[in-house]
Amino acid sequence: MNARVVPPRIQRLYCYWVGHSRGERNAIYLARMLAAHAAGHSVLSGRLGLDEHSFACLLRQYFPEAAMPGMAGQPAPAAEFPEREDLVQLLLNYRAGRSESETWLAGIVAAGCGGSEHLWYDLGLWSRQDLQALMAFNFPGLVRRNPMDMKWKKFLYRQLCETTGHTLCRSPSCVACSEYDECFGPE
């Protein structure tokens, strides 16, 4: 799956989820994630990296009429990694404060960071622009801290390193770094 071609099966699943949504803004992104997962195009668990209770709350808020064939009973997310909770906390520090769903989305985005591809792809979104819009709506403070439009996974880890005192980057500034294109270049 790439930003230009979304397989028909994912499009149909997306239409199902959007058709059962309340039309809220985050429902679009969540519908894309759920559709991609169901089609095998996501690193997230069936519960999008959330525990069973949080996932059930998310579904009630965004997709109250949707049937959940076999997803809710899946085991806990396999995307556990040492820095996951630190990433969740980083995201929560910059949440918009509009809704409890920002807490769920922080967990989902952090779980997506456990994948090996671009964050938007690992989450099951359709493009980097989807991720940018999700971040701007739910975590606007982080978007303001990323004025050079660094790739999100790299940016989140850079922020994490700055807050914990670890060193991830070899260069004191992005402009002087030999890996500049890897962080800021095209997808």
PyMOL commands that set and color helices and strands:
alter all, ss='L'
color gray80, all
select helices_A, chain A and resi 8-19+25-38+52-62+84-93+101-112+119-123+128-138+140-144+152-164+180-184
alter helices_A, ss='H'
color red, helices_A
deselect
rebuild
show_as cartoon
